[in-house]
Each structure stands twice: as C-alpha cells, then as structure tokens.
Amino acid sequence: MTKPIPAKARVVIIGGGVSGCSVAYHLAKLGWTDVVLLERKQLTCGTTWHAAGLIGQLRASQNMTRLAKYSADLYVKLEAETGIATGMRQNGSITVALTEERKEEIYRQASLARAFNVDVREVTPDEVKELYPHLNVSDVKAAVHLPLDGQCDPANIAMALAKGARQNGATMVEGVKVTSVLKKDGRITGVTCEQNGESFTIETENVVNCAGMWGRELARQSGVTVPLHACEHFYIVTEAIPGLSRLPVLRVPDECTYYKEDAGKMLIGAFELKAKPWGMEGIREDFCFDQLPEDFDHFAPILEMAVNRMPMLETAGIHTFFNGPESFTPDDRYYLGEAPELKGYWVAAGYNSIGIVSSGGAGMALAQWMNDGEPPFDLWEVDIRRAQPFQKNRSYLKERVSETLGLLYADHFPYRQIATARGVRRSPIHEQLKARGAVFGEVAGWERANWFARDGQEREYRYSWKRQNWFENQREEHLAVRSGVGLFDMTSFGKIRVEGRDAQAFLQRLCANEMNVDPGRVVYTQMLNARGGIESDLTVTRLSQTAFFLVVPGATLQRDLAWLRKHVRDEFVVITDVTAAESVLCVMGPRARELMQKVSPNDFSNEAHPFATAREIEIGMGLARAHRVTYVGELGWELYVSTDQAAHVFETLELAGADVGLKLCGLHTLDSCRIEKAFRHFGHDITDEDHVLEAGLGFAVKPGKGEFIGREAVLAKRDNGLSRRLVQFRLSDPEPLLFHNEAIVRDGEIVGTITSGNYGHHLGGAIGLGYVACKGESDADVLASAYEIEIAGTRVKAEASLKPMYDPKAERVRA
Ligand SMILES: Cc1cc2nc3c(=O)[nH]c(=O)nc-3n(C[C@H](O)[C@H](O)[C@H](O)COP(=O)(O)OP(=O)(O)OC[C@H]3O[C@@H](n4cnc5c(N)ncnc54)[C@H](O)[C@@H]3O)c2cc1C
C-alpha cells in the first residue's frame, strides 16, 4: 500500500539515510510539526546500510568532537527510547602509532580530547597487547585508548532515528523521489516528487538535501553548489574466527586500516591513499541496497599489512568482500547549513565515510540552526558556505576525491597541503612567483605562495611535527618584514563592492564600526550576529559617496556575500563580487615607504597618506589604489591593482626593491607576523560563536553610532562583564612549536585550547592565541595565573598577555 503524500509541509527532507533520519528526528524533537521525509526507494538503501559502524568521538576540533560525542551519547540512549536494537556498544577504541611522527599526532590529539572532556589515556605497547592480544605490537611506538568509543549497527541507528522522528510526529514516505525543488524570488516554495509514476507537489518553505552521493546533482538542478563525489570504499569480513571474543575497535592509521570485531568475525576496512572515484556517469536509477564489484587487487596491499598486524588472519576465510560507494568532499569535511544561493535550501550531506558517527550531532545542530535561524555554535568547518562555485566541476571533484578518502587516516601534519586538483585559481603573477622559488599552498582553490625556497633548495614540503624544512626560510622572511621590507601576493583576498544610494545605511546596519566616513577612509570592522558573535572580519574602504569596497579572507568570500545579501531589506544596494578584477600586492615593513617612493611620484608621508586611508597612485607606468593598512603590524600598503597591470606592478616593485633589500614573503610569514601582533584570524580566533568584546575587538565597535546588528549584545556584555578573554601566549622554551588546538593550562587545570599558533621569529619562541575564562576577573587577575601549554602530553611554561606582545602601542604601524 502506498502512503499518501501530504500537500503541505513545514520542511521536506530529501533522503532517508542516517543523515535525513537524524535531521527529521531532531526537528520533530524540537516540536516541528509537518516534517516530511521522502526517500526514493527504502530507508538506508543508499550508503547507510553497509557502513562499518565505527563510533569514534575524537575529531580534529572542539566542535566536531562535541558533535561526535553527542552522536555517541544519543546512540547509547536510542534503543531504550525507540525499542529498536541499535547494536551500539561502548567497547572502546585503540589507535596505535607505528612512527614517531604518528605518536606525536595521537598524543597531541589526546591532549586535545582532554580539553574537551573526552575520556582518553595514552597506553604503552604492552598495555595495547593486554587490551588486544591478537595484535602484533613489535613495531608499535605508542597508542591511545578511548574507553567510551564504540561501534553500532548503522542501518538500525538510522531506523531508530526514523522511529523516534515518527513518534514525535514526523512523516516518512518511502518510494517517493523528489524530482525538482520549486523556487520563487530566491526562496523555496515546494518540491515536486514522483510515486509509482505519478507526480505530486508539496508546498514548503524549507527543504533539506540529505541525498548523500545524489546530493550534488540534486542541488545543481536548483542552482545550489554542493561539491561532492562518490568513491568506492572497501572492507572485508572474515569467517568466524575461533576464540575471537569482544575487542575494542582498532585503528592503525599508518597502515590505512581499521578493525572491528563483530559476532566473532573480524571486519577490516581501508582508507587507502589513492581511492577510486565512482559514478562519473551518474548513478543508476534503480540503485537500492547495491554494492559495487570486488577489486581484490586494490585491496590486496591493505590485506597484506593486516595479516602482518594480526597474524591470526592468515588462516581466516573471507566471508564478504564489500565495496560500496560513499560521497567525499574536496576538503574531507561534510556540508551543513543553508545554501547561500537559495533561501530555505538546507544541506546535510557529503560525510566522507564518517556519516554514522557524525549524523547524530549534525542532525541536532542543523535542526537547531533551522529552528533559531543561526547555528547553535561555530560550525564554520562544515558550513556549506565554504564551498566555492567552481568546485562543482566534476573533473575537479573526480581528481580531488581520489585523495580525500585517504586523508582520514593520513598523517595530519601541520601545514599539510592537498596534492591533487591544484592550480585552478591563480594570481596573475603566479608564474613570476614560481620562478622565484614560491612553494604554493591552496585555499578555496587559490594557489598561494606559502614560502620561498632559496636557489637550489628543494621546493617541496617535508612535513613534520617539529621544525619543517621551510622554518629558516620563514625566519628570513619574517625578519625582513620586521626590519626591512617584504612583498606578499594577497590576490586571493575576497573583494566585494557594495554600491548604491543606500550603501552607507546598509553597511552601517551590518557593520559594528562607523561607516559614515569620508571617501578614502579604510575602516577595520566586524559584521556581528544578534549575539555579538563575529560573522565576518573585514576592512571597508569608502570609494565614493555611494560605493564601498570590502576586503575579506579568500576562504570566507561566499559566506560574506551570503551574509550581506541575506540582510538586504528594501535598501537600494548592489553587491558584486569583484575578486577576480584586482590583484593585491602588499608592501610591508619599516622600509616600505622608501620603496614606494622609488616606484611612484606620489607622496607616502604620514601627512599625505595617513594610516587607514586609501587613494589612487601612479606606480611604474600603471595605476594602483594604495590602502595604508597592515596585517603584519608594520608600516605598509596594500596595493590593489587591476589584474591586467599586476605583472607590471610586480616587476616594477621587484626592480626598485633590489636597492632596499625587498624580500618576497609567503603566507606562513604573514601568519607568524600577525600572531606576534595578536591580530585575529576568522575561523580560528574569531567565529560566530565568539563575542566581539571577548575577542578583544571592542576598539572596532561603535555602539554610539546608532543601531546595528549585534549592538544590544555588545551593550549587554559591557554591562554584565566578559566571561572569557582572548589571550596571547609565548612559550618560554624556544624549542617546542605551536600550531593550534594545544591545551591551555591555567594554574594546573586545562581551561581551553590554542586557536592559532606559529613561531614568533622576532619574539623568539612559539606564539599562540586562545581563550581563557575570566568571569568577574580583572586583567591583572587573568595575568596573575601561571600558564602552561600542553603539547602532546608535555606542559611547557608560557607567558600570557592581553596586549600584543609585539609593538603594543602600534607605533610601528603608524610610523
Ligand atoms: C564501506 C563503508 C564503511 C563505512 N563505515 C563507516 C563507519 O564505520 N562509521 C561512520 O560513521 N560512517 C561510515 N561510513 C559512512 C556512512 O555510511 C555514510 O557517511 C552515511 O551512511 C551517509 O549517510 P547519508 O544519509 O548522507 O547518505 P545515504 O545513506 O546514501 O542516504 C541518502 C538517501 O537519499 C536518497 N535519495 C537520493 N536522491 C533522492 C531523491 N531525489 N528523492 C528522494 N530520496 C533521494 C537515497 O536513496 C538514499 O537513501 C561508511 C561508508 C562505507 C561506504
């Protein structure tokens, strides 16, 4: 019997895998009525039914760990709530390291886990042997044990979530394919769907794309970008092995493998370094509980390592060779949130093989987000607004996901760069920089010079948790910026023009700083949400009465555009992405003025070109707009150059720079300089969860100017006092390094994590920023404590400061 399809719904969830079921469950729990989930075939018939069911709580960041931990806790309770046996058991997990580098990584993760209240302990190889007697530990260097990790039956987790959703009023209809999403005036109005060859329409203002590997094509039909692509994903299950009793889940990332004991059999799964993309020609219409053909040759190297690792496997028969498709994304992170292109179009898809452990938390977070109109906490890592429009290109995706699958178990070295699908977005001076030794990294598709190799030096990263091969290069660049002059190519900046009769009023309402300034002024500001959290960190340059020029990080451009567009009321404003129109060359350092004076007849004195102003200049035989601002804490100009003239301006600066020791500098140096100066970075130190005053950015907030989004929250925080402060740290021992996520220890207690870290080549030690709770405390109280930073289990003394340790009075910037 076919189920009736409602004519109207508050939300239509597309896809009945674990993701869709979790979103339905959580929306229903929040009291949403008229929740309708449509599944083209049967619940779980896509990827969910065949997952291995590992539930590991430890993820790369605080909020991802929070979500995974939420899933684990939920799945433990779900059976009692719904009566469906979920197979969830907390048998713990062990991750072993076979190299010193991996040991450092897992010990760092353990420190991070402790900062998030996840139960974890470091265990010796002998202890591993006790926990896991079948394991060959001869080359195991170290291990961590998480006793509350576990495993489950994935299909039943989804079925239990579906039942829980129904118990709370949601409707689930199987055998109904959504054929199109309807929209009008930039927002969702309904969906059309098909059941037994008949067409139906459901009126709704919200859809959630939970269509897994179908998600990209489904989104494309609505003009929405969801860049994901399926890959083949393998495991084998042995025949029953005599004497095999309950064991924790085991991960051996150095061999790309995981092991799960289930009912006396062993399941061995792989995250091989080079995966096989699948579904290039689309997905068969009748796909339902399907699997893909075996590929024994592909799996053989993994199996060989597995037999060495667990010798008992040598005689075990193989019961199942499983190959199933799963969707992967360019950066190995899933997508959550409202698509910037279409109001009411939500996404929860692209789970990169951790969809079971992620969906519980992701469903909760998305439901909360839909309910409140804002995410419950910082979800930028997985926010759909980080996707770049070009990333839906299928050739790009196919190449990239062949690498993404293996990333889950790859060494997560700091500064690790993606190797595939590179070179899509390039600065006009890319080739010049390359010829001068640039070693590139990638952000949002942009190739960016991260550091410059010397003549004859290898132009590749040698990754390590210690000093990497570019450490000395960075030191030279960093010191050149501090004592001479450096040149950075920041063409990857996002650039947005906001123009029109009401541009000033519009920006005044969105930005916390004063926008009613004279043309030529550059204003550093944040766009806040109603909680006072930071949605965007940017500079706004007034070009004329009606035109403003916004500069944002390359990685946040889509998010910033979406935020701006979402808030246009009946104002007359036009918002245009002009990123590709201008290159940005930054001339930074105490000798920047001398250099500028050599390439331009304009006057660069403080009187003629004061700090935080912009104006057109002649440079070489071309033109640029010179903005006197800095992200490295020195005298300097950001030169905005029409892309056609970028190469000419670069050559002009380089030629003249020979006389003043101009040094080409990379993004690593930008980062080390900005952390010395305690300049914040969006996504790390400041997010939509961080209150602008607690982030120490109150100087850029002007409540006196009148209404703006977040003003009430700013005033309330002023009245009620700060609960936490962003503090700058420097390690007393110059040897250890900080990257981010190291635990902050205050008077012996872990109180937070480092939000961004690097090496302060001028300050002479590793430096970092991080939040410290401070309810009711004065600055002196905060600083009176003894601070240490825990790195891979070792605590290192740190100096703390609430003012920038480098140039606290900003004398150099205004020099
Ligand atoms: C071999 C393997 C092992 C894995 N092991 C683990 C593990 O141990 N732990 C873990 O956390 N994760 C694991 N995963 C990953 C996990 O299985 C997935 O991340 C998860 O199942 C994805 O769920 P989903 O709901 O996003 O997608 P799916 O389960 O694929 O659900 C999408 C659904 O949408 C439906 N659909 C598509 N288009 C439409 C439409 N137009 N109309 C209506 N319905 C539509 C499909 O029929 C499908 O049922 C594994 C994956 C594989 C392949």
The ligand as a MOL file (V3000), in Angstrom:
LIG
                    3D

  0  0  0     0  0            999 V3000
M  V30 BEGIN CTAB
M  V30 COUNTS 53 58 0 0 0
M  V30 BEGIN ATOM
M  V30 1 C 32.2780 0.7750 3.2990 0
M  V30 2 C 31.8120 1.8980 4.1560 0
M  V30 3 C 32.0740 1.8790 5.5120 0
M  V30 4 C 31.6450 2.9350 6.3080 0
M  V30 5 N 31.9080 2.9100 7.6470 0
M  V30 6 C 31.5150 3.9240 8.4490 0
M  V30 7 C 31.7600 3.9140 9.8480 0
M  V30 8 O 32.3210 2.9660 10.3690 0
M  V30 9 N 31.3680 4.9670 10.6030 0
M  V30 10 C 30.7450 6.0260 10.0460 0
M  V30 11 O 30.4370 6.9780 10.7730 0
M  V30 12 N 30.4780 6.0620 8.7220 0
M  V30 13 C 30.8450 5.0440 7.9150 0
M  V30 14 N 30.5840 5.0730 6.5780 0
M  V30 15 C 29.9640 6.2610 6.0130 0
M  V30 16 C 28.4700 6.2660 6.1670 0
M  V30 17 O 27.9390 5.0700 5.7340 0
M  V30 18 C 27.8980 7.4230 5.3730 0
M  V30 19 O 28.6060 8.6030 5.6390 0
M  V30 20 C 26.4500 7.6590 5.6720 0
M  V30 21 O 25.7440 6.4880 5.5820 0
M  V30 22 C 25.8880 8.7120 4.7430 0
M  V30 23 O 24.5400 8.8480 5.0360 0
M  V30 24 P 23.6020 9.7810 4.1600 0
M  V30 25 O 22.2920 9.7720 4.8180 0
M  V30 26 O 24.3000 11.0760 3.9510 0
M  V30 27 O 23.5650 9.0830 2.7340 0
M  V30 28 P 22.7280 7.8240 2.2310 0
M  V30 29 O 22.6930 6.7540 3.2440 0
M  V30 30 O 23.2610 7.4400 0.9070 0
M  V30 31 O 21.2880 8.4000 2.1090 0
M  V30 32 C 20.8820 9.2190 1.0280 0
M  V30 33 C 19.4960 8.7920 0.6320 0
M  V30 34 O 18.9250 9.7510 -0.2320 0
M  V30 35 C 18.0610 9.0820 -1.1150 0
M  V30 36 N 17.7970 9.9550 -2.2500 0
M  V30 37 C 18.6960 10.4250 -3.1420 0
M  V30 38 N 18.0830 11.2290 -4.0450 0
M  V30 39 C 16.7930 11.2970 -3.6950 0
M  V30 40 C 15.6540 11.9800 -4.2460 0
M  V30 41 N 15.7720 12.7330 -5.3330 0
M  V30 42 N 14.4740 11.8050 -3.6520 0
M  V30 43 C 14.3450 11.0330 -2.5380 0
M  V30 44 N 15.3800 10.3610 -1.9990 0
M  V30 45 C 16.5900 10.5050 -2.5570 0
M  V30 46 C 18.8330 7.8150 -1.4570 0
M  V30 47 O 18.0040 6.8010 -1.9460 0
M  V30 48 C 19.4720 7.4730 -0.1240 0
M  V30 49 O 18.7470 6.5350 0.6140 0
M  V30 50 C 30.9680 4.0160 5.7440 0
M  V30 51 C 30.7010 4.0290 4.3760 0
M  V30 52 C 31.0970 2.9700 3.5930 0
M  V30 53 C 30.8010 3.0010 2.1370 0
M  V30 END ATOM
M  V30 BEGIN BOND
M  V30 1 1 1 2
M  V30 2 1 2 3
M  V30 3 2 2 52
M  V30 4 2 3 4
M  V30 5 1 4 5
M  V30 6 1 4 50
M  V30 7 2 5 6
M  V30 8 1 6 7
M  V30 9 1 6 13
M  V30 10 2 7 8
M  V30 11 1 7 9
M  V30 12 1 9 10
M  V30 13 2 10 11
M  V30 14 1 10 12
M  V30 15 2 12 13
M  V30 16 1 13 14
M  V30 17 1 14 15
M  V30 18 1 14 50
M  V30 19 1 15 16
M  V30 20 1 16 17
M  V30 21 1 16 18
M  V30 22 1 18 19
M  V30 23 1 18 20
M  V30 24 1 20 21
M  V30 25 1 20 22
M  V30 26 1 22 23
M  V30 27 1 23 24
M  V30 28 2 24 25
M  V30 29 1 24 26
M  V30 30 1 24 27
M  V30 31 1 27 28
M  V30 32 2 28 29
M  V30 33 1 28 30
M  V30 34 1 28 31
M  V30 35 1 31 32
M  V30 36 1 32 33
M  V30 37 1 33 34
M  V30 38 1 33 48
M  V30 39 1 34 35
M  V30 40 1 35 36
M  V30 41 1 35 46
M  V30 42 1 36 37
M  V30 43 1 36 45
M  V30 44 2 37 38
M  V30 45 1 38 39
M  V30 46 1 39 40
M  V30 47 2 39 45
M  V30 48 1 40 41
M  V30 49 2 40 42
M  V30 50 1 42 43
M  V30 51 2 43 44
M  V30 52 1 44 45
M  V30 53 1 46 47
M  V30 54 1 46 48
M  V30 55 1 48 49
M  V30 56 2 50 51
M  V30 57 1 51 52
M  V30 58 1 52 53
M  V30 END BOND
M  V30 END CTAB
M  END
